[in-house]
Amino acid sequence: MRHLLRGIIGLCVLLGAFATGADEFRPGYLELRQRDAETYDVFWKVPAQGENLRLGIYVVFPADAVNLSEPRGAFHAGAYSERWQLKRPGGLIGQTVRIDGLPSGITDVLVRVERFDGTAQVTRLLPSNPAFVVEASAGAWEVARTYLVLGVQHILLGVDHLLFVLALLLVVKGAGRVVATVTAFTIAHSITLAAATLGLVRVPGPPVEAVIALSIVFVAAEIVHGVRGRPGLTARWPWVVAFTFGLLHGFGFAGALSEIGLPQNAIPLALFFFNVGVELGQLLFVGAFALGGVLVARAHIVWPRWMELAPAYAIGSIAMFWVMQRVAALGGS
């Protein structure tokens, strides 16, 4: 058991070192809203630094598409966005739209095409596949598959959410208690994800992101209490803490989903499969962490005693940096 504990500690330190250089996932975003058979409103947003430096990725439409209005651009809240109107004879159905600069870039691009019949096409463009074909109305299977994949990708790229789950795993002891804790977290963020996405509850995103980071600091402090022989609230009632903060994290998931958008003709289906995707990604992380802990433990590395506190301080320091960063962003927004 002691070797397993040491292995988990070592794995945590490695994960903490990885997360130090990570920031919240900030993809580009392209929205095409169809006005008639040939005309589209275009909204294009890319990550930016400061007020005059944007990521160098650009949308490329078919050669016979023409702009009916000049793009109007502005920097705001860490992004540069443009709006304009586009027309192509025969429309864009069946046509390829490409993102230039993405293969050498450091971000992905979320794409939403809203047709005038109320249906929508949603996809994610990767550096390895920077183009997509505008499709006709999607069926239920396409909607389910798309939002399932988006949910998995969101949780696995959402370092702050994973760091919170990691901190919980370091506090909670016993397989049964771990299952109960993860289940409470799942139920809680599913509730607020649905409520916020459906417009039943409205909470501003930036303050939520700051408090999510603060929730990680809280659980990191609970790890320290446990190592020093003073189990805190999380160790005694982990499902209560997981449920309470899970409600908060659900608003964070909803913020990401609001950027992607939901197909108006299949909102329940898309919301359900996005949530299933989030849970699958979370289970993959928990399973990978447990497996990694066992493998590192089998290496029988002898760690100094002070290393028992290293994961807590690594997690807490990263999260506190995020708190200060996000609070500072509030003042500039």
SEMARFI-26251 format. One record per residue (C-alpha): residue number from 1; residue in three letters; x, y, z. Coordinates in nm, 3 decimals. Layout:
[NUM ALA [X Y Z]]
...
//
This chain:
[1 MET [0.000 0.000 0.000]]
[2 ARG [0.284 0.238 0.081]]
[3 HIS [0.439 0.177 -0.261]]
[4 LEU [0.101 0.252 -0.422]]
[5 LEU [0.076 0.576 -0.225]]
[6 ARG [0.424 0.677 -0.336]]
[7 GLY [0.341 0.592 -0.694]]
[8 ILE [0.030 0.806 -0.689]]
[9 ILE [0.226 1.094 -0.536]]
[10 GLY [0.485 1.071 -0.810]]
[11 LEU [0.220 1.066 -1.079]]
[12 CYS [0.053 1.371 -0.927]]
[13 VAL [0.377 1.565 -0.937]]
[14 LEU [0.420 1.480 -1.304]]
[15 LEU [0.063 1.587 -1.381]]
[16 GLY [0.113 1.906 -1.184]]
[17 ALA [0.422 1.989 -1.387]]
[18 PHE [0.222 1.940 -1.706]]
[19 ALA [-0.065 2.156 -1.586]]
[20 THR [0.162 2.444 -1.484]]
[21 GLY [0.202 2.545 -1.843]]
[22 ALA [-0.163 2.492 -1.931]]
[23 ASP [-0.434 2.749 -1.963]]
[24 GLU [-0.806 2.707 -2.016]]
[25 PHE [-0.893 2.574 -2.359]]
[26 ARG [-0.960 2.862 -2.599]]
[27 PRO [-1.059 2.745 -2.947]]
[28 GLY [-1.136 2.962 -3.246]]
[29 TYR [-1.504 2.987 -3.339]]
[30 LEU [-1.675 3.017 -3.678]]
[31 GLU [-2.050 3.066 -3.709]]
[32 LEU [-2.238 3.071 -4.039]]
[33 ARG [-2.604 3.174 -4.010]]
[34 GLN [-2.802 3.122 -4.329]]
[35 ARG [-3.034 3.409 -4.425]]
[36 ASP [-3.163 3.269 -4.754]]
[37 ALA [-3.059 3.012 -5.015]]
[38 GLU [-2.736 3.196 -5.101]]
[39 THR [-2.663 3.444 -4.818]]
[40 TYR [-2.495 3.389 -4.479]]
[41 ASP [-2.407 3.602 -4.179]]
[42 VAL [-2.050 3.520 -4.076]]
[43 PHE [-1.909 3.548 -3.723]]
[44 TRP [-1.539 3.466 -3.681]]
[45 LYS [-1.355 3.472 -3.348]]
[46 VAL [-0.992 3.382 -3.272]]
[47 PRO [-0.786 3.392 -2.950]]
[48 ALA [-0.589 3.713 -2.894]]
[49 GLN [-0.333 3.862 -2.659]]
[50 GLY [-0.386 4.221 -2.552]]
[51 GLU [-0.552 4.474 -2.780]]
[52 ASN [-0.356 4.430 -3.101]]
[53 LEU [-0.220 4.076 -3.131]]
[54 ARG [-0.440 3.796 -3.266]]
[55 LEU [-0.373 3.438 -3.370]]
[56 GLY [-0.293 3.419 -3.742]]
[57 ILE [-0.567 3.186 -3.863]]
[58 TYR [-0.816 3.286 -4.134]]
[59 VAL [-1.135 3.152 -4.294]]
[60 VAL [-1.118 3.062 -4.664]]
[61 PHE [-1.451 3.024 -4.848]]
[62 PRO [-1.504 2.890 -5.203]]
[63 ALA [-1.349 3.117 -5.469]]
[64 ASP [-1.688 3.224 -5.611]]
[65 ALA [-1.817 3.344 -5.271]]
[66 VAL [-1.828 3.723 -5.232]]
[67 ASN [-1.854 3.950 -4.930]]
[68 LEU [-2.168 4.166 -4.928]]
[69 SER [-2.023 4.374 -4.645]]
[70 GLU [-1.675 4.451 -4.516]]
[71 PRO [-1.567 4.252 -4.207]]
[72 ARG [-1.605 4.460 -3.889]]
[73 GLY [-1.350 4.351 -3.629]]
[74 ALA [-1.277 4.429 -3.264]]
[75 PHE [-1.068 4.299 -2.972]]
[76 HIS [-1.258 4.204 -2.658]]
[77 ALA [-1.202 3.976 -2.357]]
[78 GLY [-0.899 3.792 -2.494]]
[79 ALA [-1.035 3.740 -2.845]]
[80 TYR [-1.057 3.913 -3.183]]
[81 SER [-1.392 3.880 -3.359]]
[82 GLU [-1.526 3.983 -3.700]]
[83 ARG [-1.872 3.995 -3.856]]
[84 TRP [-1.970 4.024 -4.219]]
[85 GLN [-2.220 3.897 -4.475]]
[86 LEU [-2.133 3.646 -4.747]]
[87 LYS [-2.306 3.530 -5.065]]
[88 ARG [-2.236 3.238 -5.296]]
[89 PRO [-2.441 3.134 -5.602]]
[90 GLY [-2.623 2.815 -5.507]]
[91 GLY [-2.533 2.850 -5.140]]
[92 LEU [-2.264 2.668 -4.942]]
[93 ILE [-2.425 2.322 -4.918]]
[94 GLY [-2.169 2.068 -5.042]]
[95 GLN [-1.889 2.327 -5.045]]
[96 THR [-1.561 2.310 -4.853]]
[97 VAL [-1.461 2.580 -4.606]]
[98 ARG [-1.100 2.584 -4.490]]
[99 ILE [-0.908 2.746 -4.204]]
[100 ASP [-0.569 2.877 -4.318]]
[101 GLY [-0.288 2.876 -4.063]]
[102 LEU [-0.443 2.606 -3.845]]
[103 PRO [-0.195 2.327 -3.931]]
[104 SER [0.087 2.529 -3.774]]
[105 GLY [-0.132 2.686 -3.505]]
[106 ILE [-0.188 2.605 -3.137]]
[107 THR [-0.566 2.594 -3.124]]
[108 ASP [-0.868 2.415 -3.266]]
[109 VAL [-1.170 2.575 -3.428]]
[110 LEU [-1.532 2.510 -3.336]]
[111 VAL [-1.771 2.549 -3.630]]
[112 ARG [-2.147 2.601 -3.621]]
[113 VAL [-2.356 2.630 -3.938]]
[114 GLU [-2.716 2.734 -3.867]]
[115 ARG [-2.951 2.666 -4.155]]
[116 PHE [-3.266 2.872 -4.210]]
[117 ASP [-3.482 2.564 -4.136]]
[118 GLY [-3.357 2.577 -3.774]]
[119 THR [-3.120 2.281 -3.797]]
[120 ALA [-2.748 2.316 -3.736]]
[121 GLN [-2.419 2.149 -3.821]]
[122 VAL [-2.151 2.154 -3.552]]
[123 THR [-1.797 2.027 -3.589]]
[124 ARG [-1.446 2.080 -3.456]]
[125 LEU [-1.154 2.144 -3.690]]
[126 LEU [-0.813 2.016 -3.582]]
[127 PRO [-0.465 2.109 -3.711]]
[128 SER [-0.460 1.768 -3.882]]
[129 ASN [-0.795 1.833 -4.053]]
[130 PRO [-0.850 2.210 -4.102]]
[131 ALA [-1.144 2.193 -4.345]]
[132 PHE [-1.509 2.083 -4.347]]
[133 VAL [-1.791 2.038 -4.596]]
[134 VAL [-2.115 2.229 -4.535]]
[135 GLU [-2.385 1.965 -4.513]]
[136 ALA [-2.761 1.951 -4.559]]
[137 SER [-2.987 1.901 -4.256]]
[138 ALA [-2.838 1.656 -4.007]]
[139 GLY [-3.004 1.341 -3.878]]
[140 ALA [-3.031 1.233 -3.515]]
[141 TRP [-2.727 1.005 -3.537]]
[142 GLU [-2.503 1.286 -3.660]]
[143 VAL [-2.619 1.514 -3.380]]
[144 ALA [-2.559 1.243 -3.117]]
[145 ARG [-2.214 1.154 -3.250]]
[146 THR [-2.102 1.516 -3.285]]
[147 TYR [-2.202 1.624 -2.934]]
[148 LEU [-2.072 1.305 -2.774]]
[149 VAL [-1.727 1.371 -2.921]]
[150 LEU [-1.743 1.740 -2.827]]
[151 GLY [-1.823 1.645 -2.466]]
[152 VAL [-1.528 1.406 -2.442]]
[153 GLN [-1.294 1.662 -2.598]]
[154 HIS [-1.413 1.941 -2.371]]
[155 ILE [-1.351 1.757 -2.043]]
[156 LEU [-1.015 1.617 -2.154]]
[157 LEU [-0.898 1.962 -2.266]]
[158 GLY [-1.048 2.138 -1.963]]
[159 VAL [-0.743 2.124 -1.734]]
[160 ASP [-0.916 2.306 -1.448]]
[161 HIS [-1.202 2.053 -1.431]]
[162 LEU [-0.959 1.761 -1.441]]
[163 LEU [-0.741 1.917 -1.172]]
[164 PHE [-1.047 1.941 -0.945]]
[165 VAL [-1.126 1.572 -1.001]]
[166 LEU [-0.761 1.485 -0.937]]
[167 ALA [-0.765 1.673 -0.606]]
[168 LEU [-1.079 1.486 -0.502]]
[169 LEU [-0.913 1.153 -0.582]]
[170 LEU [-0.622 1.242 -0.356]]
[171 VAL [-0.851 1.318 -0.062]]
[172 VAL [-1.110 1.039 -0.087]]
[173 LYS [-1.008 0.692 0.029]]
[174 GLY [-1.179 0.367 -0.066]]
[175 ALA [-1.335 0.256 -0.395]]
[176 GLY [-1.693 0.292 -0.268]]
[177 ARG [-1.639 0.649 -0.149]]
[178 VAL [-1.464 0.740 -0.476]]
[179 VAL [-1.764 0.608 -0.674]]
[180 ALA [-2.008 0.803 -0.453]]
[181 THR [-1.799 1.122 -0.486]]
[182 VAL [-1.766 1.104 -0.865]]
[183 THR [-2.139 1.024 -0.893]]
[184 ALA [-2.231 1.329 -0.680]]
[185 PHE [-2.008 1.550 -0.896]]
[186 THR [-2.168 1.408 -1.211]]
[187 ILE [-2.526 1.459 -1.092]]
[188 ALA [-2.455 1.815 -0.978]]
[189 HIS [-2.288 1.945 -1.293]]
[190 SER [-2.551 1.769 -1.508]]
[191 ILE [-2.821 1.973 -1.330]]
[192 THR [-2.660 2.313 -1.380]]
[193 LEU [-2.538 2.229 -1.731]]
[194 ALA [-2.896 2.158 -1.838]]
[195 ALA [-3.045 2.453 -1.647]]
[196 ALA [-2.797 2.706 -1.786]]
[197 THR [-2.801 2.569 -2.141]]
[198 LEU [-3.181 2.577 -2.155]]
[199 GLY [-3.185 2.936 -2.022]]
[200 LEU [-3.352 2.851 -1.691]]
[201 VAL [-3.060 3.003 -1.497]]
[202 ARG [-2.822 3.275 -1.612]]
[203 VAL [-2.482 3.321 -1.448]]
[204 PRO [-2.203 3.538 -1.596]]
[205 GLY [-1.915 3.325 -1.722]]
[206 PRO [-1.597 3.510 -1.605]]
[207 PRO [-1.686 3.512 -1.231]]
[208 VAL [-1.782 3.143 -1.255]]
[209 GLU [-1.443 3.057 -1.404]]
[210 ALA [-1.268 3.242 -1.120]]
[211 VAL [-1.466 3.060 -0.852]]
[212 ILE [-1.407 2.724 -1.025]]
[213 ALA [-1.034 2.786 -0.984]]
[214 LEU [-1.095 2.879 -0.620]]
[215 SER [-1.276 2.546 -0.567]]
[216 ILE [-0.956 2.367 -0.670]]
[217 VAL [-0.758 2.571 -0.415]]
[218 PHE [-1.006 2.463 -0.145]]
[219 VAL [-0.969 2.091 -0.219]]
[220 ALA [-0.589 2.125 -0.245]]
[221 ALA [-0.591 2.269 0.109]]
[222 GLU [-0.802 1.971 0.217]]
[223 ILE [-0.526 1.738 0.090]]
[224 VAL [-0.278 1.916 0.320]]
[225 HIS [-0.513 1.877 0.617]]
[226 GLY [-0.540 1.504 0.552]]
[227 VAL [-0.163 1.450 0.520]]
[228 ARG [-0.112 1.633 0.850]]
[229 GLY [-0.365 1.413 1.027]]
[230 ARG [-0.652 1.665 1.039]]
[231 PRO [-0.909 1.536 0.785]]
[232 GLY [-1.124 1.820 0.659]]
[233 LEU [-1.476 1.849 0.525]]
[234 THR [-1.389 1.680 0.195]]
[235 ALA [-1.247 1.371 0.369]]
[236 ARG [-1.549 1.340 0.599]]
[237 TRP [-1.828 1.417 0.350]]
[238 PRO [-1.669 1.404 0.003]]
[239 TRP [-2.002 1.367 -0.182]]
[240 VAL [-2.130 1.692 -0.023]]
[241 VAL [-1.824 1.887 -0.140]]
[242 ALA [-1.831 1.719 -0.482]]
[243 PHE [-2.200 1.796 -0.529]]
[244 THR [-2.168 2.158 -0.414]]
[245 PHE [-1.874 2.240 -0.638]]
[246 GLY [-2.016 2.021 -0.914]]
[247 LEU [-2.305 2.266 -0.946]]
[248 LEU [-2.049 2.538 -1.008]]
[249 HIS [-1.849 2.337 -1.261]]
[250 GLY [-2.171 2.268 -1.451]]
[251 PHE [-2.198 2.639 -1.527]]
[252 GLY [-1.846 2.619 -1.670]]
[253 PHE [-1.949 2.332 -1.899]]
[254 ALA [-2.256 2.532 -2.002]]
[255 GLY [-2.038 2.828 -2.096]]
[256 ALA [-1.841 2.610 -2.337]]
[257 LEU [-2.159 2.458 -2.479]]
[258 SER [-2.312 2.802 -2.533]]
[259 GLU [-2.018 2.890 -2.760]]
[260 ILE [-2.076 2.575 -2.964]]
[261 GLY [-2.453 2.619 -2.974]]
[262 LEU [-2.731 2.361 -2.991]]
[263 PRO [-2.935 2.246 -3.294]]
[264 GLN [-3.282 2.392 -3.244]]
[265 ASN [-3.452 2.080 -3.374]]
[266 ALA [-3.263 1.843 -3.139]]
[267 ILE [-3.175 2.033 -2.821]]
[268 PRO [-3.251 1.748 -2.573]]
[269 LEU [-3.057 1.496 -2.783]]
[270 ALA [-2.753 1.723 -2.822]]
[271 LEU [-2.754 1.822 -2.453]]
[272 PHE [-2.783 1.459 -2.341]]
[273 PHE [-2.496 1.333 -2.557]]
[274 PHE [-2.272 1.628 -2.471]]
[275 ASN [-2.320 1.539 -2.104]]
[276 VAL [-2.256 1.170 -2.175]]
[277 GLY [-1.937 1.271 -2.353]]
[278 VAL [-1.826 1.476 -2.052]]
[279 GLU [-1.883 1.173 -1.827]]
[280 LEU [-1.696 0.938 -2.060]]
[281 GLY [-1.401 1.177 -2.068]]
[282 GLN [-1.407 1.204 -1.690]]
[283 LEU [-1.413 0.825 -1.650]]
[284 LEU [-1.123 0.794 -1.895]]
[285 PHE [-0.923 1.037 -1.683]]
[286 VAL [-1.001 0.859 -1.355]]
[287 GLY [-0.916 0.520 -1.511]]
[288 ALA [-0.592 0.649 -1.664]]
[289 PHE [-0.489 0.806 -1.334]]
[290 ALA [-0.556 0.486 -1.139]]
[291 LEU [-0.367 0.276 -1.394]]
[292 GLY [-0.078 0.523 -1.400]]
[293 GLY [-0.061 0.520 -1.021]]
[294 VAL [-0.034 0.141 -1.016]]
[295 LEU [0.236 0.136 -1.286]]
[296 VAL [0.444 0.401 -1.110]]
[297 ALA [0.401 0.216 -0.778]]
[298 ARG [0.540 -0.102 -0.933]]
[299 ALA [0.858 0.087 -1.014]]
[300 HIS [0.923 0.097 -0.635]]
[301 ILE [1.061 0.450 -0.639]]
[302 VAL [1.156 0.570 -0.291]]
[303 TRP [1.019 0.920 -0.239]]
[304 PRO [1.121 1.154 0.046]]
[305 ARG [0.846 1.216 0.300]]
[306 TRP [0.803 1.580 0.204]]
[307 MET [0.683 1.462 -0.137]]
[308 GLU [0.351 1.365 0.024]]
[309 LEU [0.263 1.735 0.030]]
[310 ALA [0.404 1.815 -0.316]]
[311 PRO [0.086 1.725 -0.512]]
[312 ALA [-0.129 1.948 -0.289]]
[313 TYR [0.102 2.247 -0.321]]
[314 ALA [0.145 2.193 -0.696]]
[315 ILE [-0.232 2.176 -0.752]]
[316 GLY [-0.302 2.467 -0.516]]
[317 SER [-0.035 2.690 -0.672]]
[318 ILE [-0.161 2.630 -1.025]]
[319 ALA [-0.521 2.692 -0.919]]
[320 MET [-0.429 3.008 -0.725]]
[321 PHE [-0.250 3.141 -1.032]]
[322 TRP [-0.572 3.083 -1.228]]
[323 VAL [-0.773 3.263 -0.958]]
[324 MET [-0.553 3.572 -0.980]]
[325 GLN [-0.544 3.559 -1.359]]
[326 ARG [-0.923 3.531 -1.391]]
[327 VAL [-0.996 3.792 -1.126]]
[328 ALA [-0.758 4.032 -1.304]]
[329 ALA [-0.943 3.959 -1.629]]
[330 LEU [-1.269 4.060 -1.459]]
[331 GLY [-1.130 4.407 -1.399]]
[332 GLY [-1.028 4.443 -1.762]]
[333 SER [-1.352 4.318 -1.917]]
//
